[in-house]
Amino acid sequence: MAADRNQISTRRFMFNLDILIEDETNGRALEKLLHLMNESDIIADYRIQSGVELGGLIQEALHESADKLPIDIEQPAGLHKEKPTRARPTSTASSPDEQDSHREIWEQFQKFKQSNALVRLTIVKSMGVKLSVPCRILNVDPPSGNVSVYHVDEKQVYLFKINEIDDFAVS
């Protein structure tokens, strides 16, 4: 009987689920879900097919100003390297004036998100601690001053304030 168990090979099984996670925002709930899925050693792979409601305000703003934004049709997104751009530190990024001052950065991050570009962020945390984060942009939220990123090495989602981002470049 023991010999029969050793000869049984493992097979793959796929399940479709609806999971309800309660949190303050969709982004934070997504972060919890990704953490849960990545920490499990029995889940070989997963794909989130729906429920990600990030970037709603950005989509509204893009639709409202579609005729005002220049469209670069000469070079497809993600095929050229961007020069590193310096983000100006501020105390908070919630006032309309500060959102305007960071408009170029928000638009650049939105392009990175749409092209699924690999970006390296230099983050300055409290007491001058610097982090280098290779990531993909998941969501940009100018009104709150937040950027959600997926750390490709750690396979975790992080939420940074725009004033924590010291530098960024396309890898």
PASEBA-1860 file (N, C-alpha, C; in nm, 3 decimals):
! residues 171
1> MAADRNQI> 0.082/-0.119/0.000/0.000/0.000/0.000/0.087/0.126/0.000 ~ 0.201/0.123/0.075/0.290/0.238/0.082/0.354/0.262/-0.054 ~ 0.382/0.159/-0.129/0.441/0.174/-0.262/0.343/0.244/-0.356 ~ 0.213/0.218/-0.342/0.113/0.284/-0.427/0.108/0.434/-0.400 ~ 0.123/0.476/-0.275/0.121/0.618/-0.240/0.241/0.690/-0.300 ~ 0.357/0.626/-0.302/0.477/0.688/-0.357/0.466/0.707/-0.507 ~ 0.389/0.622/-0.576/0.377/0.630/-0.720/0.271/0.733/-0.763 ~ 0.188/0.778/-0.673/0.085/0.876/-0.705/0.152/1.011/-0.725
9> STRRFMFN> 0.133/1.069/-0.841/0.192/1.201/-0.867/0.091/1.309/-0.832 ~ 0.143/1.426/-0.799/0.053/1.537/-0.768/-0.005/1.590/-0.897 ~ -0.126/1.636/-0.888/-0.196/1.694/-1.002/-0.231/1.837/-0.969 ~ -0.269/1.911/-1.069/-0.305/2.050/-1.050/-0.456/2.066/-1.050 ~ -0.505/2.149/-0.959/-0.648/2.177/-0.951/-0.666/2.328/-0.946 ~ -0.763/2.378/-1.020/-0.789/2.519/-1.024/-0.930/2.547/-0.973 ~ -0.944/2.650/-0.890/-1.072/2.687/-0.833/-1.100/2.833/-0.866 ~ -1.224/2.864/-0.898/-1.268/3.002/-0.917/-1.339/3.045/-0.791
17> LDILIEDE> -1.296/3.158/-0.733/-1.349/3.204/-0.605/-1.393/3.349/-0.614 ~ -1.484/3.385/-0.529/-1.514/3.523/-0.498/-1.475/3.540/-0.353 ~ -1.388/3.636/-0.326/-1.340/3.658/-0.190/-1.379/3.799/-0.149 ~ -1.437/3.812/-0.032/-1.475/3.943/0.022/-1.374/3.981/0.130 ~ -1.307/4.094/0.108/-1.213/4.146/0.206/-1.259/4.287/0.242 ~ -1.275/4.313/0.370/-1.320/4.443/0.415/-1.199/4.527/0.457 ~ -1.195/4.650/0.407/-1.089/4.744/0.444/-1.135/4.884/0.407 ~ -1.052/4.982/0.433/-1.086/5.122/0.407/-1.098/5.152/0.258
25> TNGRALEK> -1.007/5.095/0.177/-1.006/5.121/0.033/-0.985/4.991/-0.043 ~ -1.015/4.997/-0.171/-0.993/4.882/-0.258/-0.844/4.849/-0.265 ~ -0.760/4.949/-0.268/-0.616/4.926/-0.275/-0.562/4.853/-0.153 ~ -0.610/4.891/-0.037/-0.565/4.824/0.086/-0.617/4.681/0.092 ~ -0.740/4.660/0.046/-0.795/4.524/0.043/-0.715/4.438/-0.055 ~ -0.680/4.497/-0.171/-0.597/4.425/-0.269/-0.462/4.391/-0.210 ~ -0.404/4.483/-0.135/-0.275/4.458/-0.070/-0.285/4.339/0.025 ~ -0.391/4.332/0.103/-0.410/4.220/0.195/-0.427/4.088/0.119
33> LLHLMNES> -0.504/4.092/0.010/-0.525/3.972/-0.070/-0.394/3.923/-0.130 ~ -0.316/4.013/-0.189/-0.188/3.974/-0.249/-0.093/3.918/-0.144 ~ -0.091/3.981/-0.027/-0.006/3.930/0.080/-0.048/3.789/0.120 ~ -0.177/3.768/0.133/-0.230/3.636/0.169/-0.192/3.531/0.064 ~ -0.209/3.566/-0.062/-0.182/3.471/-0.171/-0.032/3.442/-0.183 ~ 0.051/3.544/-0.167/0.196/3.526/-0.182/0.260/3.454/-0.065 ~ 0.200/3.462/0.052/0.256/3.397/0.170/0.225/3.247/0.174 ~ 0.125/3.205/0.099/0.086/3.065/0.102/0.181/2.980/0.018
41> DIIADYRI> 0.230/2.872/0.075/0.319/2.784/0.000/0.243/2.676/-0.077 ~ 0.111/2.672/-0.062/0.033/2.572/-0.136/-0.029/2.629/-0.262 ~ -0.026/2.761/-0.278/-0.081/2.823/-0.399/0.032/2.839/-0.499 ~ 0.024/2.767/-0.609/0.129/2.769/-0.710/0.124/2.896/-0.795 ~ 0.006/2.944/-0.827/-0.010/3.062/-0.910/-0.152/3.113/-0.893 ~ -0.175/3.239/-0.927/-0.309/3.295/-0.921/-0.321/3.409/-1.020 ~ -0.443/3.440/-1.054/-0.472/3.552/-1.144/-0.596/3.622/-1.090 ~ -0.585/3.752/-1.067/-0.699/3.830/-1.021/-0.768/3.883/-1.145
49> QSGVELGG> -0.890/3.836/-1.169/-0.960/3.869/-1.292/-1.057/3.985/-1.276 ~ -1.100/4.013/-1.155/-1.191/4.125/-1.136/-1.181/4.174/-0.993 ~ -1.243/4.288/-0.969/-1.246/4.342/-0.834/-1.143/4.449/-0.808 ~ -1.045/4.465/-0.898/-0.944/4.567/-0.879/-1.003/4.698/-0.930 ~ -1.030/4.789/-0.839/-1.095/4.914/-0.875/-1.002/5.031/-0.852 ~ -0.879/5.020/-0.894/-0.782/5.125/-0.874/-0.782/5.222/-0.992 ~ -0.751/5.345/-0.966/-0.736/5.443/-1.071/-0.865/5.502/-1.124 ~ -0.975/5.491/-1.051/-1.103/5.543/-1.097/-1.101/5.694/-1.117
57> LIQEALHE> -1.040/5.766/-1.023/-1.033/5.912/-1.034/-0.946/5.953/-1.153 ~ -0.842/5.877/-1.177/-0.753/5.907/-1.289/-0.827/5.886/-1.420 ~ -0.903/5.778/-1.430/-0.978/5.753/-1.552/-1.077/5.865/-1.579 ~ -1.144/5.913/-1.473/-1.238/6.024/-1.489/-1.166/6.148/-1.539 ~ -1.052/6.179/-1.479/-0.975/6.297/-1.518/-0.926/6.285/-1.661 ~ -0.884/6.164/-1.701/-0.836/6.145/-1.838/-0.949/6.162/-1.939 ~ -1.068/6.114/-1.905/-1.181/6.130/-1.996/-1.221/6.276/-2.009 ~ -1.215/6.352/-1.897/-1.251/6.492/-1.899/-1.153/6.575/-1.980
65> SADKLPID> -1.025/6.539/-1.974/-0.924/6.619/-2.041/-0.859/6.545/-2.158 ~ -0.931/6.453/-2.220/-0.875/6.373/-2.329/-0.825/6.459/-2.443 ~ -0.894/6.568/-2.473/-0.852/6.653/-2.584/-0.737/6.744/-2.546 ~ -0.709/6.761/-2.417/-0.601/6.849/-2.372/-0.468/6.777/-2.360 ~ -0.469/6.645/-2.338/-0.345/6.570/-2.320/-0.282/6.535/-2.454 ~ -0.152/6.561/-2.471/-0.086/6.520/-2.595/-0.070/6.368/-2.600 ~ -0.089/6.312/-2.718/-0.077/6.168/-2.735/0.047/6.141/-2.818 ~ 0.137/6.061/-2.763/0.261/6.026/-2.832/0.238/5.901/-2.914
73> IEQPAGLH> 0.224/5.918/-3.046/0.196/5.803/-3.131/0.319/5.754/-3.205 ~ 0.431/5.828/-3.193/0.551/5.788/-3.265/0.619/5.667/-3.201 ~ 0.619/5.659/-3.069/0.691/5.553/-3.000/0.598/5.483/-2.903 ~ 0.579/5.352/-2.917/0.490/5.280/-2.825/0.540/5.291/-2.681 ~ 0.446/5.291/-2.590/0.478/5.302/-2.448/0.563/5.184/-2.404 ~ 0.661/5.212/-2.320/0.742/5.107/-2.263/0.863/5.068/-2.347 ~ 0.878/5.125/-2.469/0.992/5.086/-2.552/1.111/5.180/-2.537 ~ 1.092/5.294/-2.478/1.202/5.386/-2.459/1.228/5.406/-2.311
81> KEKPTRAR> 1.352/5.436/-2.280/1.389/5.457/-2.141/1.368/5.603/-2.106 ~ 1.311/5.625/-1.989/1.287/5.760/-1.941/1.408/5.805/-1.861 ~ 1.437/5.933/-1.868/1.542/5.988/-1.784/1.488/5.997/-1.643 ~ 1.573/5.971/-1.543/1.526/5.984/-1.406/1.476/6.125/-1.380 ~ 1.366/6.136/-1.311/1.306/6.264/-1.278/1.306/6.280/-1.128 ~ 1.341/6.394/-1.083/1.350/6.421/-0.939/1.215/6.467/-0.888 ~ 1.163/6.402/-0.786/1.038/6.443/-0.723/1.070/6.543/-0.613 ~ 0.995/6.652/-0.607/1.018/6.753/-0.505/0.949/6.711/-0.376
89> PTSTASSP> 1.023/6.704/-0.265/0.961/6.667/-0.139/0.865/6.776/-0.090 ~ 0.753/6.735/-0.034/0.656/6.827/0.025/0.604/6.765/0.153 ~ 0.535/6.844/0.234/0.485/6.791/0.360/0.366/6.699/0.338 ~ 0.270/6.740/0.254/0.158/6.655/0.216/0.129/6.680/0.070 ~ 0.060/6.587/0.005/0.028/6.605/-0.137/-0.122/6.612/-0.158 ~ -0.194/6.667/-0.062/-0.338/6.664/-0.073/-0.399/6.795/-0.121 ~ -0.324/6.905/-0.115/-0.382/7.032/-0.159/-0.380/7.041/-0.311 ~ -0.476/7.115/-0.369/-0.481/7.127/-0.516/-0.354/7.189/-0.574
97> DEQDSHRE> -0.293/7.286/-0.504/-0.170/7.347/-0.555/-0.058/7.246/-0.564 ~ -0.048/7.160/-0.464/0.058/7.060/-0.465/0.030/6.953/-0.570 ~ -0.098/6.921/-0.593/-0.132/6.827/-0.700/-0.087/6.883/-0.833 ~ -0.108/7.012/-0.856/-0.066/7.076/-0.980/0.086/7.073/-0.994 ~ 0.158/7.095/-0.882/0.304/7.096/-0.889/0.359/6.956/-0.921 ~ 0.284/6.853/-0.890/0.327/6.716/-0.916/0.259/6.657/-1.040 ~ 0.189/6.739/-1.116/0.111/6.690/-1.230/0.195/6.606/-1.327 ~ 0.315/6.652/-1.359/0.401/6.578/-1.451/0.438/6.441/-1.395
105> IWEQFQKF> 0.464/6.437/-1.265/0.500/6.310/-1.202/0.382/6.215/-1.204 ~ 0.262/6.267/-1.171/0.142/6.183/-1.173/0.117/6.129/-1.313 ~ 0.132/6.215/-1.415/0.109/6.170/-1.553/0.212/6.065/-1.593 ~ 0.338/6.085/-1.551/0.443/5.987/-1.582/0.413/5.854/-1.514 ~ 0.371/5.857/-1.387/0.337/5.735/-1.317/0.218/5.666/-1.382 ~ 0.122/5.742/-1.432/0.007/5.684/-1.501/0.053/5.613/-1.629 ~ 0.148/5.672/-1.701/0.203/5.607/-1.821/0.275/5.477/-1.784 ~ 0.351/5.481/-1.673/0.419/5.360/-1.627/0.318/5.251/-1.595
113> KQSNALVR> 0.208/5.290/-1.532/0.104/5.194/-1.496/0.042/5.133/-1.621 ~ 0.008/5.217/-1.719/-0.057/5.168/-1.840/0.034/5.078/-1.922 ~ 0.165/5.108/-1.924/0.258/5.027/-2.002/0.314/4.910/-1.922 ~ 0.277/4.901/-1.793/0.326/4.795/-1.704/0.479/4.795/-1.698 ~ 0.536/4.916/-1.699/0.682/4.931/-1.701/0.742/4.896/-1.565 ~ 0.862/4.839/-1.571/0.938/4.813/-1.449/1.007/4.944/-1.411 ~ 0.980/4.993/-1.291/1.031/5.122/-1.246/1.111/5.100/-1.118 ~ 1.220/5.173/-1.105/1.297/5.169/-0.979/1.274/5.301/-0.908
121> LTIVKSMG> 1.211/5.291/-0.790/1.185/5.409/-0.708/1.291/5.418/-0.599 ~ 1.336/5.539/-0.572/1.421/5.564/-0.456/1.332/5.632/-0.355 ~ 1.312/5.565/-0.243/1.220/5.609/-0.138/1.302/5.658/-0.019 ~ 1.266/5.774/0.035/1.328/5.824/0.157/1.224/5.815/0.268 ~ 1.249/5.725/0.362/1.160/5.706/0.476/1.207/5.795/0.591 ~ 1.144/5.781/0.705/1.179/5.864/0.820/1.324/5.844/0.861 ~ 1.382/5.945/0.916/1.521/5.948/0.962/1.619/5.924/0.848 ~ 1.582/5.958/0.725/1.674/5.954/0.612/1.704/5.816/0.557
129> VKLSVPCR> 1.628/5.715/0.595/1.650/5.579/0.544/1.608/5.574/0.398 ~ 1.699/5.532/0.310/1.669/5.525/0.167/1.647/5.380/0.125 ~ 1.545/5.360/0.042/1.514/5.229/-0.012/1.516/5.237/-0.164 ~ 1.565/5.134/-0.228/1.559/5.122/-0.373/1.459/5.011/-0.404 ~ 1.348/5.048/-0.469/1.237/4.955/-0.487/1.212/4.929/-0.635 ~ 1.247/4.808/-0.685/1.209/4.773/-0.822/1.061/4.732/-0.822 ~ 0.980/4.801/-0.899/0.836/4.779/-0.885/0.761/4.809/-1.014 ~ 0.634/4.777/-1.011/0.539/4.816/-1.115/0.432/4.901/-1.046
137> ILNVDPPS> 0.392/5.007/-1.113/0.292/5.099/-1.057/0.155/5.035/-1.070 ~ 0.084/5.023/-0.958/-0.051/4.967/-0.958/-0.157/5.077/-0.962 ~ -0.134/5.183/-0.886/-0.234/5.288/-0.877/-0.168/5.419/-0.839 ~ -0.217/5.527/-0.896/-0.176/5.661/-0.856/-0.302/5.735/-0.814 ~ -0.294/5.804/-0.701/-0.410/5.875/-0.647/-0.368/6.016/-0.607 ~ -0.369/6.110/-0.703/-0.326/6.247/-0.673/-0.399/6.314/-0.557 ~ -0.532/6.299/-0.543/-0.597/6.367/-0.431/-0.542/6.327/-0.293 ~ -0.507/6.201/-0.276/-0.452/6.158/-0.147/-0.300/6.163/-0.146
145> GNVSVYHV> -0.237/6.180/-0.263/-0.092/6.184/-0.270/-0.028/6.049/-0.257 ~ -0.102/5.941/-0.287/-0.052/5.804/-0.269/-0.019/5.738/-0.403 ~ 0.081/5.651/-0.399/0.118/5.567/-0.512/0.126/5.425/-0.461 ~ 0.049/5.334/-0.520/0.054/5.192/-0.484/0.145/5.122/-0.584 ~ 0.238/5.044/-0.534/0.332/4.974/-0.621/0.341/4.827/-0.581 ~ 0.378/4.744/-0.679/0.402/4.602/-0.656/0.552/4.580/-0.662 ~ 0.613/4.547/-0.548/0.757/4.521/-0.539/0.785/4.387/-0.606 ~ 0.858/4.387/-0.717/0.874/4.265/-0.797/0.964/4.162/-0.729
153> DEKQVYLF> 1.055/4.206/-0.643/1.142/4.110/-0.574/1.073/4.048/-0.453 ~ 1.007/4.132/-0.374/0.942/4.084/-0.253/0.801/4.032/-0.278 ~ 0.748/4.058/-0.397/0.612/4.015/-0.433/0.510/4.065/-0.332 ~ 0.520/4.195/-0.300/0.429/4.258/-0.206/0.387/4.393/-0.260 ~ 0.273/4.441/-0.214/0.222/4.571/-0.253/0.257/4.672/-0.143 ~ 0.306/4.788/-0.185/0.339/4.894/-0.092/0.265/5.022/-0.132 ~ 0.237/5.105/-0.034/0.172/5.232/-0.055/0.267/5.340/-0.009 ~ 0.306/5.431/-0.101/0.398/5.539/-0.067/0.330/5.673/-0.089
161> KINEIDDF> 0.367/5.771/-0.010/0.326/5.909/-0.033/0.419/5.968/-0.138 ~ 0.369/6.060/-0.217/0.450/6.120/-0.323/0.573/6.189/-0.265 ~ 0.562/6.244/-0.143/0.677/6.313/-0.085/0.784/6.216/-0.033 ~ 0.756/6.086/-0.031/0.857/5.987/0.007/0.941/5.945/-0.113 ~ 0.894/5.974/-0.234/0.964/5.933/-0.356/1.067/6.039/-0.390 ~ 1.194/6.001/-0.379/1.303/6.093/-0.404/1.344/6.094/-0.551 ~ 1.335/5.977/-0.617/1.379/5.964/-0.755/1.311/5.841/-0.816 ~ 1.298/5.840/-0.949/1.247/5.722/-1.017/1.304/5.714/-1.156
169> AVS> 1.316/5.591/-1.206/1.368/5.567/-1.341/1.312/5.436/-1.393 ~ 1.294/5.430/-1.524/1.249/5.306/-1.587/1.367/5.213/-1.596 ~ 1.348/5.090/-1.551/1.459/4.991/-1.553/1.472/4.928/-1.688
END
